[in-house]
Amino acid sequence: MKTKAELITKISLLKQKIDQCLDDRDREGFIRLSYELKVCQRYLGSLMNNPENRLKGRLEQNRDKFFHL
């Protein structure tokens, strides 16, 4: 969970820096930060789509731990 929060924070900061590059007309900074933003967004997307990271997937994996008959 901490990794997701860190990625969301980093994405937010990257967007702010990209806005600043646009204001300053810094093409190289814009390209570099945009690439980094895409990488972070794809990684976050893969974390969100991974069944092991979903609540339902975790409950199914831990089902035996909940029901000791």
Buried (B, 14 or more C-beta within 10 A) or exposed (E): EEEEEEBEEBBEEBEEBBEEBEEEEBEEBBEBBBEBBEEBEEBBEEBEEEEEBEEEEEEEEEEEEEEEE
